Amino acid sequence: MTEAEPIVIDLRGLLLLEGNQIRAKTESATVRRYAELMAGGTIFPPIKVALTDPNDANKGYTLVDGWHRTRATQANGLGTIVAEVVPGRAHEIPWLAYEANRGHGLPLRLTRLERREIFRAYVKAKRYLSGRGRAMKSANAMARDLVGVVSARALPGWMAADFPAIYRAMNMGGLDPYEDQGGVKDRDLDAAYAREAGACLDNFMACMRSLQDNRRALAILRKAVTCVDEVSEAVTGRREWPKVAGDLF
């Protein structure tokens, strides 16, 4: 199995973080339409995912592109989805998601807030660097990367406001290796994962409270107990996390 080959992913190992969606938020009507097409036999292209932890595949995958396809798959009660693994670390995913959306030919009309979030995703993904070194691109070069998002004239002002250390480096010929550039830290990601898990548990409780069919409630309860047992054993080291992905063929 290589990154270029589609794989089958267990949805229990696919991390969906709303914060990774800069624009084109999930629309319920599109999810319903996709779900109906899937149920009728339509084959959709693989979603795009990145390893949540590039050093440990057992940590699962994070969704990059394909929110509507994923939600439609969940709506149909399926437990797996076909995916293409793309290279990228957690802090790069919002930018990778934007690039994927841009590749779909989405309209170029962006709100100011969306344009600012795209700019921040670009910087956090370290696309302002030239090559693998610490040399920085010029404002003109960055603006070419961000065509339709920010002009070369406005870009320095945005950089000064959002990433002052990088702005200073733009004017001083390079980055200070000892200065915090404002990127995403592992501890920040852990906090995001914990918040998302807590929100999902709150929503789970609300959904269980709303169920009127006890048979459905008991079926979900059995699944929840299995999940709790599995997580408890994995977190305490009594067992490894289950395998998340397998070959398509």
MARBA-3410 file (N, C-alpha, C, O; in Angstrom, 1 decimal):
249
0.8,-1.2,0.0,0.0,0.0,0.0,0.9,1.2,0.0,1.8,1.4,0.8 ~ 0.6,2.2,-0.9,1.4,3.4,-1.0,0.4,4.6,-0.8,-0.8,4.4,-0.9 ~ 1.0,5.8,-0.7,0.1,7.0,-0.5,-0.7,7.2,-1.8,-1.7,7.9,-1.7 ~ -0.2,6.8,-3.0,-0.9,7.1,-4.2,-2.1,6.1,-4.4,-2.9,6.4,-5.3 ~ -2.1,5.0,-3.7,-3.2,4.0,-3.9,-4.4,4.3,-3.0,-4.2,4.6,-1.8
-5.6,4.2,-3.5,-6.8,4.3,-2.6,-6.8,3.2,-1.5,-6.4,2.1,-1.8 ~ -7.2,3.6,-0.3,-7.3,2.6,0.7,-8.7,2.7,1.3,-9.5,3.6,1.0 ~ -9.1,1.7,2.1,-10.4,1.7,2.8,-10.1,2.1,4.3,-9.3,1.4,4.9 ~ -10.8,3.1,4.7,-10.6,3.6,6.1,-11.9,3.3,6.9,-13.0,3.6,6.5 ~ -11.6,2.8,8.1,-12.7,2.7,9.1,-13.1,4.1,9.6,-12.2,4.9,10.0
-14.3,4.5,9.5,-14.8,5.8,9.9,-14.5,6.1,11.4,-14.4,7.3,11.8 ~ -14.3,5.1,12.2,-14.0,5.3,13.6,-12.6,5.8,13.8,-12.2,6.3,14.8 ~ -11.8,5.7,12.7,-10.4,6.2,12.7,-10.2,7.5,11.9,-9.1,7.8,11.6 ~ -11.3,8.1,11.5,-11.2,9.3,10.7,-11.6,10.6,11.5,-12.8,10.7,12.0 ~ -10.7,11.5,11.7,-10.9,12.7,12.5,-11.5,13.8,11.6,-10.9,14.2,10.6
-12.6,14.3,12.0,-13.3,15.4,11.3,-13.3,16.7,12.2,-14.0,16.7,13.1 ~ -12.4,17.6,11.8,-12.3,18.8,12.6,-12.9,20.0,11.8,-12.4,20.3,10.7 ~ -14.0,20.6,12.3,-14.7,21.6,11.6,-13.8,22.8,11.3,-13.9,23.5,10.3 ~ -12.8,23.0,12.2,-11.9,24.1,12.0,-11.0,24.0,10.8,-10.4,25.0,10.3 ~ -10.9,22.8,10.2,-10.1,22.6,9.0,-10.9,23.0,7.7,-10.3,23.1,6.7
-12.2,23.3,7.9,-13.0,23.8,6.7,-12.9,25.3,6.7,-13.5,26.0,7.6 ~ -12.2,25.9,5.8,-12.1,27.4,5.7,-13.3,27.9,5.0,-13.8,29.0,5.4 ~ -13.8,27.2,4.0,-14.9,27.7,3.3,-15.7,26.5,2.7,-15.3,25.3,3.0 ~ -16.8,26.7,2.0,-17.6,25.7,1.5,-18.0,24.7,2.6,-17.8,23.5,2.6 ~ -18.7,25.3,3.6,-19.1,24.5,4.8,-20.1,23.4,4.3,-20.8,23.5,3.2
-20.2,22.3,5.1,-21.1,21.2,4.7,-22.6,21.7,4.7,-23.1,22.3,5.6 ~ -23.2,21.3,3.6,-24.6,21.6,3.4,-25.5,20.4,3.5,-25.2,19.4,2.8 ~ -26.5,20.4,4.3,-27.3,19.2,4.5,-28.0,18.7,3.2,-28.1,17.5,3.1 ~ -28.4,19.6,2.4,-29.1,19.2,1.1,-28.1,18.4,0.2,-28.5,17.5,-0.4 ~ -26.9,18.9,0.2,-25.9,18.2,-0.6,-25.6,16.8,0.0,-25.4,15.8,-0.7
-25.5,16.7,1.3,-25.3,15.4,2.0,-26.4,14.5,1.7,-26.2,13.3,1.3 ~ -27.7,14.9,1.7,-28.8,14.1,1.4,-28.8,13.6,-0.1,-29.0,12.4,-0.3 ~ -28.4,14.5,-1.0,-28.4,14.1,-2.4,-27.3,13.1,-2.6,-27.5,12.1,-3.3 ~ -26.1,13.3,-2.0,-25.0,12.3,-2.1,-25.4,11.0,-1.5,-25.1,9.9,-2.1 ~ -26.1,11.0,-0.4,-26.5,9.7,0.3,-27.4,9.0,-0.6,-27.3,7.7,-0.7
-28.4,9.7,-1.3,-29.3,9.0,-2.2,-28.6,8.4,-3.4,-28.8,7.3,-3.8 ~ -27.6,9.1,-3.9,-26.8,8.7,-5.1,-26.0,7.4,-4.7,-25.9,6.5,-5.4 ~ -25.4,7.5,-3.5,-24.6,6.4,-3.0,-25.4,5.1,-2.9,-25.1,4.0,-3.3 ~ -26.6,5.3,-2.3,-27.5,4.2,-2.0,-28.0,3.6,-3.4,-28.3,2.4,-3.4 ~ -28.0,4.4,-4.4,-28.4,3.9,-5.7,-27.3,3.3,-6.5,-27.5,2.9,-7.7
-26.1,3.3,-6.0,-25.0,2.7,-6.6,-23.9,3.6,-7.3,-23.0,3.1,-7.9 ~ -24.1,4.9,-7.1,-23.1,5.8,-7.7,-21.8,5.7,-6.9,-21.8,5.7,-5.7 ~ -20.7,5.6,-7.7,-19.4,5.5,-7.1,-18.8,6.9,-7.1,-18.6,7.5,-8.1 ~ -18.4,7.4,-5.9,-17.8,8.8,-5.8,-16.3,8.6,-5.7,-15.8,7.6,-5.4 ~ -15.6,9.7,-6.1,-14.1,9.7,-6.0,-13.7,9.5,-4.5,-14.5,9.9,-3.6
-12.5,9.0,-4.3,-12.1,8.8,-2.9,-12.0,10.2,-2.2,-11.6,11.2,-2.9 ~ -12.2,10.2,-0.9,-11.9,11.4,-0.2,-10.4,11.6,0.0,-9.7,10.6,-0.3 ~ -10.0,12.7,0.5,-8.6,12.9,0.7,-8.3,13.0,2.2,-9.1,13.7,2.9 ~ -7.3,12.3,2.7,-7.0,12.3,4.1,-5.5,12.4,4.3,-4.7,12.2,3.4 ~ -5.1,12.8,5.5,-3.7,12.8,5.9,-3.6,12.1,7.2,-4.5,12.0,8.0
-2.4,11.5,7.4,-2.2,10.8,8.7,-2.3,11.8,9.8,-1.6,12.9,9.8 ~ -3.0,11.5,10.9,-3.1,12.4,12.0,-1.8,12.6,12.7,-1.4,13.7,13.1 ~ -1.0,11.5,12.8,0.3,11.5,13.3,1.2,10.8,12.3,1.1,9.6,12.1 ~ 2.0,11.5,11.5,2.8,10.9,10.5,3.7,9.8,11.0,4.2,9.0,10.2 ~ 4.0,9.8,12.3,4.9,8.7,12.8,4.1,7.5,13.4,4.8,6.6,13.9
2.8,7.6,13.4,2.0,6.5,14.0,0.7,6.3,13.2,-0.3,7.1,13.5 ~ 0.6,5.4,12.3,-0.6,5.2,11.5,-1.8,4.8,12.4,-2.9,4.9,12.0 ~ -1.5,4.2,13.6,-2.6,3.7,14.5,-3.3,4.9,15.1,-4.4,4.7,15.6 ~ -2.8,6.1,14.9,-3.5,7.3,15.4,-4.6,7.7,14.4,-5.4,8.6,14.7 ~ -4.7,7.1,13.3,-5.8,7.3,12.4,-5.5,8.4,11.4,-4.3,8.8,11.2
-6.5,8.9,10.7,-6.4,9.9,9.7,-7.3,11.1,9.9,-8.2,11.0,10.7 ~ -6.9,12.2,9.3,-7.7,13.4,9.4,-8.2,13.8,8.1,-7.5,13.7,7.1 ~ -9.5,14.1,8.0,-10.1,14.5,6.7,-9.5,15.8,6.2,-9.5,16.8,6.9 ~ -9.1,15.7,4.9,-8.7,16.9,4.2,-9.7,17.5,3.3,-10.1,18.7,3.3 ~ -10.3,16.6,2.4,-11.3,17.0,1.4,-12.3,15.9,1.3,-11.9,14.7,1.1
-13.5,16.2,1.2,-14.6,15.2,1.1,-15.6,15.2,2.2,-16.1,14.1,2.5 ~ -15.9,16.4,2.8,-16.9,16.4,3.9,-18.2,15.9,3.5,-18.8,15.1,4.3 ~ -18.7,16.3,2.4,-20.1,15.9,2.0,-20.1,14.4,1.7,-21.1,13.7,2.1 ~ -19.1,13.9,1.1,-19.0,12.4,0.8,-19.0,11.6,2.1,-19.6,10.6,2.3 ~ -18.2,12.1,3.1,-18.1,11.5,4.4,-19.4,11.5,5.1,-19.8,10.5,5.7
-20.0,12.6,5.2,-21.3,12.8,5.9,-22.4,11.9,5.3,-23.2,11.3,6.0 ~ -22.3,11.8,3.9,-23.3,11.0,3.2,-23.1,9.5,3.5,-24.0,8.7,3.7 ~ -21.8,9.1,3.6,-21.5,7.7,3.9,-22.0,7.4,5.4,-22.5,6.3,5.6 ~ -21.8,8.3,6.3,-22.3,8.1,7.6,-23.8,8.1,7.7,-24.4,7.3,8.4 ~ -24.4,8.9,6.9,-25.9,9.0,6.9,-26.5,7.7,6.4,-27.6,7.3,6.8
-25.8,7.0,5.5,-26.2,5.7,5.0,-25.9,4.5,5.9,-26.1,3.4,5.6 ~ -25.3,4.8,7.1,-25.0,3.8,8.0,-23.8,2.9,7.7,-23.6,1.8,8.3 ~ -22.9,3.4,6.8,-21.7,2.6,6.4,-20.6,2.9,7.4,-20.5,4.0,7.9 ~ -19.7,1.9,7.5,-18.6,2.0,8.5,-17.3,2.3,7.9,-16.3,2.6,8.6 ~ -17.2,2.3,6.6,-15.9,2.5,5.9,-16.1,3.4,4.7,-17.2,3.6,4.2
-14.9,4.0,4.3,-15.0,4.9,3.1,-13.6,4.7,2.4,-12.6,4.5,3.0 ~ -13.7,4.9,1.1,-12.4,4.8,0.3,-11.8,6.2,0.3,-12.4,7.2,0.1 ~ -10.5,6.2,0.5,-9.7,7.4,0.7,-8.4,7.4,0.0,-7.8,6.3,-0.2 ~ -7.9,8.5,-0.4,-6.5,8.7,-0.9,-5.7,9.5,0.2,-6.2,10.5,0.7 ~ -4.6,8.9,0.5,-3.8,9.6,1.6,-2.8,10.6,0.9,-2.1,10.2,0.0
-2.9,11.8,1.4,-2.0,12.8,0.9,-1.0,13.2,1.9,-1.3,13.2,3.1 ~ 0.2,13.6,1.5,1.2,14.0,2.5,0.9,15.3,3.2,0.4,16.2,2.5 ~ 1.1,15.4,4.4,0.8,16.7,5.1,0.7,16.4,6.6,0.2,15.4,7.1 ~ 1.1,17.4,7.4,1.0,17.4,8.8,-0.2,18.2,9.3,-0.8,18.9,8.5 ~ -0.5,18.0,10.6,-1.8,18.6,11.1,-1.9,20.1,10.8,-3.0,20.5,10.4
-0.8,20.8,11.0,-0.9,22.3,10.8,-1.1,22.7,9.3,-1.3,23.8,9.0 ~ -0.9,21.7,8.4,-1.0,22.0,7.0,-2.4,21.7,6.4,-2.7,22.2,5.3 ~ -3.2,21.0,7.2,-4.5,20.5,6.6,-5.4,21.6,6.2,-6.0,21.5,5.1 ~ -5.6,22.7,7.0,-6.6,23.8,6.5,-6.1,24.3,5.1,-7.0,24.6,4.2 ~ -4.8,24.5,4.9,-4.3,25.0,3.6,-4.5,23.9,2.5,-5.0,24.2,1.4
-4.3,22.6,2.8,-4.5,21.6,1.9,-5.9,21.5,1.5,-6.3,21.2,0.3 ~ -6.8,21.7,2.5,-8.3,21.7,2.2,-8.7,22.8,1.3,-9.5,22.6,0.4 ~ -8.1,24.0,1.5,-8.4,25.1,0.6,-7.9,24.8,-0.8,-8.6,25.0,-1.8 ~ -6.7,24.2,-0.9,-6.2,23.9,-2.3,-7.1,22.9,-3.0,-7.3,23.0,-4.2 ~ -7.6,21.9,-2.2,-8.5,20.9,-2.8,-9.7,21.6,-3.3,-10.2,21.3,-4.4
-10.3,22.5,-2.5,-11.5,23.2,-2.9,-11.3,24.0,-4.1,-12.1,24.1,-5.0 ~ -10.2,24.7,-4.1,-9.8,25.5,-5.3,-9.7,24.7,-6.5,-10.0,25.1,-7.6 ~ -9.2,23.4,-6.4,-9.1,22.5,-7.5,-10.4,22.0,-8.0,-10.5,21.6,-9.1 ~ -11.5,22.1,-7.2,-12.8,21.8,-7.6,-13.4,22.8,-8.5,-14.5,22.6,-9.0 ~ -12.8,24.0,-8.7,-13.3,25.0,-9.5,-14.4,25.8,-8.8,-15.3,26.3,-9.4
-14.3,26.0,-7.5,-15.2,26.7,-6.7,-15.2,28.2,-7.1,-14.2,28.7,-7.6 ~ -16.3,28.9,-7.0,-16.3,30.4,-7.3,-15.3,31.1,-6.5,-14.9,30.7,-5.4 ~ -14.7,32.2,-7.1,-13.6,32.9,-6.5,-14.1,34.0,-5.6,-13.3,34.7,-4.9 ~ -15.4,34.2,-5.5,-16.0,35.2,-4.6,-15.8,34.7,-3.1,-16.5,33.8,-2.7 ~ -14.9,35.4,-2.4,-14.6,35.0,-1.0,-14.9,36.2,-0.1,-14.7,37.4,-0.5
-15.5,35.9,1.1,-15.7,37.0,2.0,-14.3,37.4,2.6,-13.3,36.7,2.4 ~ -14.3,38.6,3.2,-13.0,39.1,3.8,-12.5,38.1,4.9,-11.3,37.8,5.0 ~ -13.5,37.6,5.7,-13.1,36.7,6.7,-12.5,35.4,6.1,-11.5,34.9,6.6 ~ -13.1,34.9,5.0,-12.6,33.7,4.4,-11.2,33.9,3.9,-10.3,33.1,4.0 ~ -11.0,35.1,3.2,-9.7,35.4,2.7,-8.6,35.5,3.8,-7.5,35.0,3.6
-9.0,36.0,4.9,-8.1,36.2,6.0,-7.7,34.8,6.6,-6.6,34.5,6.9 ~ -8.7,33.9,6.7,-8.5,32.5,7.2,-7.6,31.7,6.2,-6.8,31.0,6.7 ~ -7.8,31.9,4.9,-7.0,31.3,4.0,-5.5,31.7,4.1,-4.6,30.9,4.0 ~ -5.4,33.0,4.3,-4.0,33.6,4.4,-3.4,33.0,5.7,-2.2,32.6,5.6 ~ -4.1,32.9,6.8,-3.5,32.3,8.0,-3.2,30.8,7.8,-2.1,30.4,8.3
-4.0,30.1,7.1,-3.7,28.7,6.8,-2.5,28.6,6.0,-1.7,27.7,6.2 ~ -2.3,29.4,5.1,-1.1,29.4,4.2,0.2,29.6,5.0,1.2,28.9,4.9 ~ 0.1,30.6,6.0,1.3,30.9,6.8,1.5,29.7,7.8,2.7,29.3,7.9 ~ 0.5,29.2,8.4,0.6,28.1,9.4,1.2,26.9,8.7,1.9,26.1,9.3 ~ 0.9,26.7,7.4,1.4,25.6,6.7,2.8,25.8,6.2,3.4,25.0,5.5
3.4,27.0,6.5,4.8,27.4,6.2,5.0,27.5,4.7,6.1,27.2,4.2 ~ 4.0,27.8,4.0,4.1,28.0,2.5,4.8,29.3,2.2,5.2,29.5,1.0 ~ 5.1,30.1,3.2,5.8,31.4,2.9,7.3,31.1,2.8,8.0,32.0,2.4 ~ 7.7,29.9,3.1,9.2,29.6,3.0,9.5,29.1,1.6,8.7,28.6,0.9 ~ 10.7,29.4,1.2,11.2,29.0,-0.1,12.0,27.8,0.0,13.0,27.8,0.6
11.5,26.7,-0.6,12.2,25.4,-0.5,12.2,24.9,0.9,11.2,25.1,1.6 ~ 13.2,24.1,1.3,13.2,23.5,2.6,14.0,24.3,3.6,14.0,23.9,4.8 ~ 14.6,25.4,3.2,15.4,26.1,4.1,14.6,27.2,4.9,13.3,27.1,5.0 ~ 15.2,28.2,5.4,14.6,29.2,6.2,14.4,30.5,5.4,14.0,31.5,5.9 ~ 14.8,30.4,4.1,14.7,31.6,3.2,13.2,31.9,3.0,12.4,31.0,2.8
12.8,33.2,3.0,11.4,33.5,2.9,11.1,34.0,1.4,12.0,34.6,0.8 ~ 9.9,33.8,1.0,9.5,34.3,-0.3,9.2,35.8,-0.1,9.0,36.3,1.0 ~ 9.3,36.5,-1.2,8.9,37.9,-1.2,7.4,38.0,-1.1,6.6,37.1,-1.3 ~ 7.0,39.2,-0.8,5.5,39.5,-0.7,4.9,39.2,-2.0,3.7,38.7,-2.1 ~ 5.5,39.5,-3.1,5.0,39.3,-4.5,4.8,37.8,-4.7,3.8,37.4,-5.3
5.8,37.0,-4.3,5.7,35.6,-4.5,4.6,35.0,-3.7,3.9,34.1,-4.2 ~ 4.5,35.4,-2.4,3.4,34.9,-1.6,2.0,35.3,-2.2,1.1,34.5,-2.2 ~ 1.9,36.5,-2.7,0.6,37.0,-3.3,0.3,36.1,-4.5,-0.9,35.9,-4.8 ~ 1.3,35.7,-5.3,1.0,34.8,-6.4,0.5,33.5,-6.0,-0.4,32.9,-6.6 ~ 1.0,33.0,-4.8,0.5,31.7,-4.3,-1.0,31.9,-3.8,-1.8,31.0,-3.9
-1.3,33.2,-3.4,-2.6,33.5,-2.8,-3.4,34.3,-3.7,-4.1,35.2,-3.3 ~ -3.3,34.1,-5.0,-4.1,34.9,-6.0,-5.6,34.8,-5.7,-6.2,33.8,-5.4 ~ -6.2,36.0,-5.7,-7.6,36.1,-5.4,-7.9,36.2,-3.9,-9.0,36.3,-3.5 ~ -6.8,36.1,-3.1,-7.0,36.1,-1.6,-6.5,37.4,-1.0,-7.2,38.1,-0.3 ~ -5.2,37.8,-1.4,-4.6,39.0,-0.8,-3.6,39.5,-1.9,-2.9,38.7,-2.5
-3.5,40.8,-2.0,-2.6,41.4,-2.9,-1.2,41.6,-2.3,-1.1,41.5,-1.1 ~ -0.2,41.8,-3.1,1.1,42.0,-2.6,1.2,43.2,-1.8,2.0,43.3,-0.8 ~ 0.4,44.2,-2.1,0.4,45.5,-1.3,-0.2,45.3,0.1,0.3,45.8,1.0 ~ -1.3,44.5,0.2,-2.0,44.3,1.5,-1.3,43.2,2.3,-1.5,43.2,3.5 ~ -0.6,42.3,1.7,-0.1,41.2,2.4,0.8,41.5,3.6,0.6,41.0,4.7
1.7,42.5,3.5,2.6,42.8,4.7,1.8,43.3,5.9,2.1,43.0,7.0 ~ 0.7,44.0,5.6,-0.2,44.5,6.7,-0.8,43.3,7.4,-0.9,43.3,8.7 ~ -1.3,42.3,6.7,-1.9,41.2,7.3,-0.9,40.4,8.1,-1.1,39.9,9.2 ~ 0.3,40.3,7.5,1.4,39.5,8.2,1.8,40.2,9.5,2.0,39.5,10.5 ~ 1.9,41.5,9.5,2.2,42.3,10.7,1.2,42.1,11.8,1.6,42.0,12.9
-0.1,42.0,11.4,-1.1,41.9,12.4,-1.2,40.5,12.9,-1.5,40.3,14.1 ~ -1.1,39.5,12.1,-1.3,38.1,12.5,-0.1,37.3,12.8,-0.1,36.4,13.7 ~ 1.0,37.6,12.2,2.3,36.9,12.5,3.4,37.9,12.6,4.3,38.0,11.7 ~ 3.5,38.7,13.7,4.5,39.8,13.7,5.9,39.3,13.6,6.8,40.0,13.1 ~ 6.3,38.1,14.2,7.6,37.6,14.1,8.0,37.4,12.6,9.2,37.6,12.2
7.1,36.8,11.8,7.4,36.5,10.4,7.5,37.9,9.7,8.3,38.0,8.8 ~ 6.6,38.8,10.0,6.7,40.1,9.4,8.0,40.8,9.6,8.6,41.3,8.7 ~ 8.5,40.7,10.9,9.8,41.3,11.1,10.9,40.6,10.3,11.9,41.2,9.8 ~ 10.8,39.3,10.2,11.8,38.5,9.4,11.7,39.0,7.9,12.8,39.0,7.2 ~ 10.5,39.3,7.4,10.4,39.8,6.0,11.3,41.0,5.8,11.8,41.2,4.7
11.4,41.8,6.8,12.1,43.1,6.7,13.6,43.0,7.1,14.3,44.0,7.0 ~ 14.0,41.8,7.7,15.3,41.7,8.2,16.1,40.6,7.5,17.2,40.3,7.9 ~ 15.5,40.0,6.5,16.3,39.1,5.7,16.3,37.6,6.2,17.1,36.8,5.7 ~ 15.4,37.3,7.1,15.4,35.8,7.5,14.7,35.6,8.8,14.5,36.6,9.5 ~ 14.5,34.4,9.1,13.8,34.0,10.4,14.9,33.8,11.5,15.9,33.3,11.3
14.5,34.2,12.7,15.3,33.9,13.9,15.0,32.5,14.3,13.8,32.3,14.7 ~ 15.9,31.6,14.3,15.6,30.2,14.7,15.2,30.0,16.1,14.6,29.0,16.4 ~ 15.4,31.0,17.0,15.0,30.9,18.4,13.7,31.6,18.7,13.3,31.6,19.8 ~ 13.1,32.2,17.7,11.9,33.0,18.0,10.7,32.2,17.6,10.7,31.5,16.5 ~ 9.6,32.2,18.4,8.4,31.6,18.1,7.7,32.2,16.9,7.4,33.4,16.9
7.5,31.4,15.9,6.9,32.0,14.6,5.3,32.0,14.7,4.7,32.5,13.7 ~ 4.7,31.5,15.7,3.3,31.5,15.8,2.6,30.3,15.2,1.4,30.4,14.9 ~ 3.3,29.2,14.9,2.7,28.1,14.3,1.9,27.3,15.3,1.8,27.6,16.5 ~ 1.4,26.1,14.8,0.5,25.3,15.6,1.4,24.3,16.4,2.3,23.7,15.8 ~ 1.2,24.2,17.7,2.0,23.3,18.5,1.2,22.0,18.8,0.0,22.0,18.7
1.9,20.9,19.1,1.3,19.6,19.4,0.3,19.8,20.5,-0.8,19.2,20.5 ~ 0.7,20.6,21.5,-0.3,20.8,22.7,-1.5,21.5,22.2,-2.6,21.2,22.8 ~ -1.4,22.4,21.2,-2.6,23.1,20.7,-3.5,22.1,20.0,-4.7,22.1,20.2 ~ -2.9,21.1,19.3,-3.7,20.1,18.6,-4.4,19.2,19.6,-5.6,18.8,19.5 ~ -3.7,18.8,20.7,-4.3,18.0,21.7,-5.5,18.7,22.3,-6.6,18.1,22.6
-5.4,20.0,22.5,-6.5,20.8,23.1,-7.7,20.8,22.1,-8.8,20.7,22.5 ~ -7.4,20.9,20.8,-8.5,20.9,19.8,-9.1,19.5,19.8,-10.4,19.4,19.7 ~ -8.3,18.4,19.9,-8.9,17.1,19.8,-9.8,16.9,21.1,-10.9,16.3,21.0 ~ -9.3,17.3,22.2,-10.1,17.2,23.5,-11.4,18.0,23.4,-12.5,17.5,23.8 ~ -11.4,19.2,22.9,-12.6,20.0,22.7,-13.6,19.3,21.8,-14.8,19.2,22.1
-13.1,18.7,20.7,-14.0,18.1,19.7,-14.6,16.8,20.4,-15.8,16.6,20.2 ~ -13.8,16.1,21.1,-14.3,14.9,21.8,-15.4,15.2,22.8,-16.4,14.6,22.8 ~ -15.1,16.3,23.6,-16.1,16.7,24.5,-17.4,17.1,23.9,-18.5,16.8,24.4 ~ -17.3,17.9,22.8,-18.5,18.4,22.1,-19.3,17.2,21.5,-20.5,17.2,21.5 ~ -18.6,16.2,21.0,-19.2,15.0,20.4,-20.0,14.2,21.5,-21.1,13.7,21.3
-19.4,14.1,22.7,-20.0,13.5,23.8,-21.3,14.2,24.3,-22.3,13.6,24.6 ~ -21.2,15.5,24.3,-22.4,16.3,24.6,-23.5,16.1,23.6,-24.7,16.0,24.0 ~ -23.1,16.1,22.3,-24.1,15.8,21.3,-24.7,14.4,21.4,-25.9,14.2,21.1 ~ -23.8,13.5,21.7,-24.3,12.1,21.9,-25.4,12.0,23.0,-26.4,11.4,22.8 ~ -25.1,12.7,24.1,-26.1,12.7,25.2,-27.4,13.3,24.8,-28.5,12.8,25.1
-27.3,14.4,24.0,-28.5,15.1,23.6,-29.3,14.2,22.6,-30.6,14.2,22.7 ~ -28.6,13.5,21.7,-29.3,12.6,20.8,-30.0,11.4,21.5,-31.1,11.1,21.2 ~ -29.2,10.9,22.5,-29.8,9.7,23.3,-31.0,10.2,24.0,-32.0,9.4,24.2 ~ -31.0,11.4,24.6,-32.1,11.9,25.3,-33.3,12.1,24.4,-34.5,12.0,24.9 ~ -33.1,12.4,23.1,-34.2,12.7,22.2,-34.8,11.4,21.6,-35.9,11.5,21.1
-34.1,10.3,21.6,-34.6,9.1,21.0,-35.9,8.6,21.7,-36.0,8.6,22.9 ~ -36.9,8.2,20.9,-38.1,7.7,21.4,-38.2,6.1,21.3,-39.0,5.5,22.0 ~ -37.5,5.6,20.3,-37.5,4.2,20.0,-36.4,3.5,20.9,-35.3,3.7,20.7 ~ -36.9,2.7,21.9,-35.9,2.1,22.8,-35.0,1.1,22.1,-33.9,0.9,22.5 ~ -35.5,0.5,21.1,-34.7,-0.5,20.3,-33.5,0.2,19.7,-32.4,-0.3,19.7
-33.7,1.4,19.1,-32.6,2.1,18.5,-31.7,2.6,19.6,-30.5,2.5,19.5 ~ -32.3,3.0,20.7,-31.4,3.5,21.8,-30.5,2.4,22.4,-29.4,2.7,22.6 ~ -31.1,1.2,22.5,-30.3,0.1,23.1,-29.2,-0.3,22.1,-28.1,-0.7,22.5 ~ -29.5,-0.2,20.8,-28.5,-0.6,19.8,-27.3,0.4,19.8,-26.2,0.0,19.8 ~ -27.6,1.7,20.0,-26.6,2.7,20.1,-25.8,2.5,21.4,-24.6,2.7,21.5
-26.6,2.2,22.5,-25.9,2.0,23.8,-24.9,0.8,23.7,-23.8,1.0,24.3 ~ -25.3,-0.2,23.1,-24.3,-1.4,22.9,-23.1,-0.9,22.2,-21.9,-1.3,22.5 ~ -23.3,-0.1,21.1,-22.1,0.4,20.4,-21.3,1.3,21.2,-20.0,1.3,21.2 ~ -21.9,2.1,22.1,-21.2,3.0,22.9,-20.4,2.3,24.0,-19.2,2.7,24.2 ~ -20.9,1.2,24.5,-20.2,0.4,25.5,-19.0,-0.2,24.9,-17.9,-0.2,25.5
-19.1,-0.7,23.6,-18.0,-1.3,22.9,-16.9,-0.2,22.7,-15.7,-0.5,22.9 ~ -17.3,1.0,22.3,-16.4,2.0,22.1,-15.6,2.4,23.4,-14.4,2.6,23.4 ~ -16.4,2.5,24.5,-15.7,2.9,25.8,-14.7,1.8,26.2,-13.6,2.2,26.6 ~ -15.1,0.6,26.0,-14.2,-0.5,26.4,-12.9,-0.5,25.5,-11.8,-0.6,26.0 ~ -13.1,-0.2,24.2,-12.0,-0.2,23.3,-11.0,1.0,23.6,-9.8,0.8,23.6
-11.6,2.1,23.9,-10.8,3.3,24.2,-10.1,3.1,25.5,-8.9,3.5,25.6 ~ -10.8,2.6,26.5,-10.2,2.4,27.8,-9.0,1.5,27.7,-7.9,1.8,28.4 ~ -9.1,0.4,27.0,-8.0,-0.5,26.9,-6.8,0.1,26.1,-5.7,-0.2,26.4 ~ -7.1,0.9,25.1,-6.1,1.5,24.2,-5.3,2.6,25.0,-4.1,2.7,24.9 ~ -6.1,3.4,25.7,-5.5,4.5,26.4,-4.6,4.1,27.6,-3.6,4.7,27.9
-5.0,3.0,28.2,-4.3,2.5,29.4,-3.2,1.5,29.0,-2.4,1.0,29.8 ~ -3.1,1.2,27.7,-2.0,0.4,27.2,-2.2,-1.1,27.2,-1.3,-1.9,27.0 ~ -3.5,-1.5,27.5,-3.7,-2.9,27.6,-3.9,-3.6,26.2,-3.8,-4.8,26.1 ~ -4.1,-2.7,25.2,-4.2,-3.2,23.9,-3.8,-2.1,22.9,-3.8,-0.9,23.3 ~ -3.5,-2.4,21.7,-3.2,-1.4,20.7,-4.5,-0.9,20.1,-5.5,-1.6,20.1
-4.4,0.3,19.5,-5.6,0.8,18.8,-5.8,-0.1,17.6,-4.9,-0.6,17.0 ~ -7.1,-0.4,17.3,-7.4,-1.3,16.1,-6.9,-0.7,14.8,-6.7,0.5,14.7 ~ -6.6,-1.5,13.9,-6.1,-1.1,12.6,-7.2,-0.2,11.9,-8.4,-0.6,12.0 ~ -6.8,0.9,11.3,-7.7,1.8,10.8,-8.0,1.6,9.3,-9.1,1.8,8.8 ~ -6.9,1.3,8.6,-7.0,1.2,7.1,-6.6,-0.1,6.5,-5.8,-0.9,7.2
-7.1,-0.4,5.3,-6.7,-1.6,4.6,-6.7,-1.4,3.2,-7.2,-0.3,2.7 ~ -6.1,-2.3,2.4,-6.0,-2.1,0.9,-7.4,-2.2,0.3,-8.3,-2.9,0.8 ~ -7.6,-1.5,-0.8,-8.8,-1.5,-1.5,-9.1,-2.8,-2.2,-10.2,-3.3,-2.2 ~ -8.0,-3.4,-2.7,-8.1,-4.6,-3.4,-7.3,-5.7,-2.8,-7.3,-6.8,-3.2
END
